[in-house]
Amino acid sequence: MEVQGAGKGDGYGGIDGGGKEVIVANKRRMRGWDFVLRFLALGVTLVATVLVGVDKQTKIVPLTLVSTLPPVNVPFTAKWHYMSAFVYFVVANAIACAYAAISLLLTLAGKKCLTVVIIIFDIVMVALLHSSGGAALAVGLLGYKGNSHVQWKKVCGVFGKFCNQVAIGIGFSLLGSLLFFLLVILATLHHHKKN
């Protein structure tokens, strides 16, 4: 810290208190809310990626081939990579998680010239997470309710654990998109106040 205009006087180290200007040496201090929101976004997108990325359930389902014969027990497995919407969801959340880590490091470094670029990429992450969450939610609702018009049966009655884990992952992902959206709003308000 640098103190300008030191004089004699008030008994506090020989420095007079009147008319002093204090200049803080570390001007690259990061705003606390930015750090917290980016760290939370990193965490929730990581949790969403892992929850859906490791999701797998195998069930033995009785299958009736001929009505006069007893049903045959057949094992069926539900995995996240069987549906392209879930693959998109996992990849989008992994990208958002990696970006959250990189942007956290960049904001810690205090690069002022990258502020606008970071805000733009925050907006891209909001769009990416919303679109992947919407795609996964649409497929999840189809698995939960089925579609009688095209004869698609409900699968969440059989694969309940799988569907519940995907639903929790979607919730975490949408929370991540909300955190990135808050980052955009707060950064825009901060930028507006400066100008």
C-alpha positions as CSV (number, residue, x, y, z in Angstrom):
1,M,0.0,0.0,0.0
2,E,1.2,3.5,-0.8
3,V,0.4,6.6,1.3
4,Q,0.8,10.0,-0.3
5,G,1.3,13.3,1.5
6,A,2.6,12.0,4.9
7,G,3.1,14.7,7.4
8,K,3.5,15.1,11.2
9,G,0.9,15.2,13.7
10,D,-1.7,13.0,15.2
11,G,0.5,10.5,17.1
12,Y,-0.3,7.6,14.7
13,G,3.1,6.8,13.3
14,G,3.8,10.5,12.8
15,I,1.3,10.7,10.0
16,D,-1.3,13.4,9.9
17,G,-4.8,12.1,9.0
18,G,-6.0,15.1,7.0
19,G,-5.9,15.1,3.2
20,K,-4.4,11.6,2.7
21,E,-5.0,9.5,-0.3
22,V,-4.6,5.7,0.0
23,I,-3.9,3.7,-3.1
24,V,-4.4,0.0,-3.0
25,A,-1.6,-2.0,-4.6
26,N,-3.7,-5.0,-5.8
27,K,-6.3,-3.6,-8.1
28,R,-6.9,-7.0,-9.7
29,R,-9.2,-8.2,-6.9
30,M,-11.9,-10.5,-8.2
31,R,-15.5,-9.9,-7.3
32,G,-16.8,-12.5,-4.8
33,W,-20.1,-13.2,-6.5
34,D,-18.3,-13.9,-9.8
35,F,-16.1,-16.5,-8.1
36,V,-18.9,-18.1,-6.2
37,L,-21.3,-18.4,-9.2
38,R,-18.6,-19.7,-11.5
39,F,-17.5,-22.3,-8.9
40,L,-21.1,-23.4,-8.4
41,A,-21.7,-23.6,-12.1
42,L,-18.6,-25.8,-12.4
43,G,-19.9,-28.0,-9.6
44,V,-23.5,-28.5,-10.8
45,T,-22.5,-29.1,-14.5
46,L,-19.9,-31.6,-13.3
47,V,-22.6,-33.4,-11.2
48,A,-25.0,-33.4,-14.1
49,T,-22.4,-34.8,-16.4
50,V,-21.4,-37.6,-14.0
51,L,-25.0,-38.5,-13.0
52,V,-26.2,-39.1,-16.5
53,G,-22.8,-40.3,-17.8
54,V,-22.7,-43.2,-15.4
55,D,-26.4,-44.0,-15.5
56,K,-27.2,-47.6,-16.4
57,Q,-29.8,-50.0,-15.3
58,T,-30.5,-53.7,-16.3
59,K,-33.9,-55.3,-15.7
60,I,-35.3,-58.7,-16.4
61,V,-38.6,-58.2,-18.3
62,P,-41.1,-61.0,-18.9
63,L,-41.8,-61.1,-22.7
64,T,-44.8,-63.0,-24.0
65,L,-44.0,-64.4,-27.5
66,V,-47.1,-66.6,-27.9
67,S,-50.2,-66.3,-25.7
68,T,-50.4,-70.0,-25.0
69,L,-46.8,-70.2,-23.8
70,P,-45.4,-68.8,-20.5
71,P,-43.5,-65.5,-20.8
72,V,-39.8,-65.6,-21.4
73,N,-37.6,-63.5,-19.1
74,V,-35.3,-61.3,-21.2
75,P,-32.7,-58.9,-19.7
76,F,-32.9,-55.3,-21.0
77,T,-30.4,-52.5,-20.3
78,A,-31.0,-48.8,-20.3
79,K,-27.8,-46.7,-20.9
80,W,-27.4,-43.0,-21.5
81,H,-25.6,-43.4,-24.8
82,Y,-28.5,-45.3,-26.4
83,M,-30.3,-42.0,-26.9
84,S,-28.7,-39.2,-28.9
85,A,-30.5,-36.6,-26.7
86,F,-28.7,-37.9,-23.6
87,V,-25.4,-38.0,-25.5
88,Y,-25.9,-34.4,-26.4
89,F,-26.8,-33.6,-22.8
90,V,-23.6,-35.2,-21.4
91,V,-21.4,-33.6,-23.9
92,A,-23.0,-30.1,-23.5
93,N,-22.6,-30.3,-19.7
94,A,-19.0,-31.5,-20.0
95,I,-18.3,-28.5,-22.3
96,A,-20.0,-26.1,-19.8
97,C,-18.0,-27.7,-16.9
98,A,-14.7,-27.3,-18.8
99,Y,-15.6,-23.7,-19.7
100,A,-16.6,-22.9,-16.1
101,A,-13.1,-24.1,-15.0
102,I,-11.3,-22.1,-17.7
103,S,-13.4,-18.9,-17.1
104,L,-12.8,-19.3,-13.3
105,L,-9.0,-19.3,-13.9
106,L,-9.3,-16.3,-16.4
107,T,-11.3,-14.2,-13.9
108,L,-8.9,-15.1,-11.1
109,A,-6.1,-13.9,-13.4
110,G,-7.9,-10.6,-13.6
111,K,-7.7,-10.1,-17.4
112,K,-9.9,-7.0,-18.0
113,C,-9.5,-7.3,-21.8
114,L,-11.3,-10.7,-21.7
115,T,-14.4,-9.5,-19.8
116,V,-16.6,-9.1,-22.9
117,V,-15.4,-12.4,-24.3
118,I,-16.3,-14.2,-21.1
119,I,-19.8,-12.6,-21.0
120,I,-20.4,-13.8,-24.6
121,F,-19.3,-17.3,-23.8
122,D,-21.5,-17.2,-20.6
123,I,-24.4,-16.5,-22.9
124,V,-23.4,-19.4,-25.2
125,M,-23.3,-21.7,-22.1
126,V,-26.8,-20.6,-21.1
127,A,-28.1,-21.5,-24.6
128,L,-26.1,-24.8,-24.8
129,L,-27.3,-25.9,-21.4
130,H,-30.9,-24.9,-22.0
131,S,-31.0,-26.7,-25.4
132,S,-29.4,-29.9,-24.1
133,G,-31.6,-29.9,-21.0
134,G,-34.7,-29.4,-23.2
135,A,-33.7,-32.3,-25.5
136,A,-33.0,-34.6,-22.5
137,L,-36.3,-33.5,-20.9
138,A,-38.3,-34.2,-24.0
139,V,-36.9,-37.7,-24.3
140,G,-37.3,-38.2,-20.6
141,L,-41.0,-37.3,-20.7
142,L,-41.4,-39.6,-23.6
143,G,-39.9,-42.4,-21.5
144,Y,-42.1,-41.4,-18.5
145,K,-45.4,-41.1,-20.3
146,G,-44.9,-42.9,-23.6
147,N,-46.8,-41.9,-26.8
148,S,-49.9,-43.9,-27.7
149,H,-50.2,-42.4,-31.1
150,V,-47.0,-44.0,-32.3
151,Q,-47.2,-47.0,-30.0
152,W,-44.2,-46.0,-27.8
153,K,-44.5,-47.6,-24.4
154,K,-43.6,-46.1,-21.1
155,V,-40.1,-47.3,-20.0
156,C,-39.7,-45.4,-16.7
157,G,-42.0,-47.9,-15.0
158,V,-39.4,-50.6,-15.8
159,F,-36.3,-48.5,-15.5
160,G,-37.2,-46.3,-12.6
161,K,-33.7,-45.8,-11.2
162,F,-32.4,-44.8,-14.6
163,C,-35.2,-42.3,-15.2
164,N,-34.8,-40.7,-11.7
165,Q,-31.1,-40.3,-12.1
166,V,-31.6,-38.6,-15.5
167,A,-34.2,-36.3,-14.0
168,I,-31.9,-35.3,-11.2
169,G,-29.1,-34.7,-13.8
170,I,-31.4,-32.5,-15.8
171,G,-32.3,-30.5,-12.7
172,F,-28.6,-29.9,-12.0
173,S,-28.0,-28.9,-15.6
174,L,-30.8,-26.4,-15.6
175,L,-29.5,-24.9,-12.3
176,G,-26.1,-24.6,-14.1
177,S,-27.7,-22.6,-16.9
178,L,-29.4,-20.4,-14.4
179,L,-26.1,-19.7,-12.7
180,F,-24.5,-18.8,-16.0
181,F,-27.5,-16.5,-16.7
182,L,-27.0,-14.8,-13.4
183,L,-23.4,-14.3,-14.3
184,V,-24.4,-12.6,-17.5
185,I,-26.9,-10.3,-15.7
186,L,-24.5,-9.4,-12.9
187,A,-21.6,-8.7,-15.4
188,T,-23.9,-6.6,-17.6
189,L,-25.1,-4.6,-14.6
190,H,-21.5,-4.1,-13.4
191,H,-20.4,-3.1,-16.9
192,H,-23.3,-0.7,-17.1
193,K,-22.5,1.0,-13.8
194,K,-18.9,1.5,-14.8
195,N,-20.0,3.3,-18.0
